[in-house]
Amino acid sequence: MRKLIYGMNVTLDGYIAAPGDDIGWGVPSEELFQWWLDQELAIGLLLYGRKLWETMSSHWPTGDQQPNATPAEIEFARNWRDTPKVVFSSTIDKVDWNTRVVTGDAVEEITRLKADDGGPMRVGGATLAGAAMRAGLIDEYTVVTHPVLVGGGMPFFTALDGWVNLNLMETRPFPGGVIMTRYETRR
């Protein structure tokens, strides 16, 4: 059975995006970017909602060709293109870069994917992750908290149907006052 991980950069007040889907507050330090790269290299399948897919696919297919790309950004772009991806959307009909679209029930498909053999999966996008959370499918949460308040936007934790009890696995500071915490779901 595969592990499902939900992790994102988050503001101190709990948002993954400020109003207007602005994510400009979350520019990672080189050390944090390298940490994210190391995490992504261990992922066997990426699961995206439409909004995050559009954000990622607008940059990373050619991220390694940008004139000022760091070695970590070059490796991230190559890994992103090569890693299998599933996009859950009823409006997108064409994808590229080792990706397929699922238009049906996301919880049903994620449940099926978890039952498969393979490396860990990462779910990205608060709406998709919220559906997986409510279904009890997320095994691990990675919260990378940035010391900024945005006052609204897209919350990291969307509406839950009850409690999710967690065990702390790890904490780690990064430059600029950023703190990473990892939790596993207590079952």
Buried (B, 14 or more C-beta within 10 A) or exposed (E): EBBBBBBBBBBEBBBBBBEEEEBEBBEBEEBBBBBBBEBBEEBBBBBBBBBBBBBBBEEBBEBBEEEEBEEBBBBBBEBBBEBBBBBBBEEBEEBEBEBEBBEEEBBEBBBEBBEEEEEBBBBBBBBBBBBBBBBBBBBBBBBBBBEBEBEEBBBBBBEEEEEBEBEEEEEEEBEEEBBBBBBBBEE
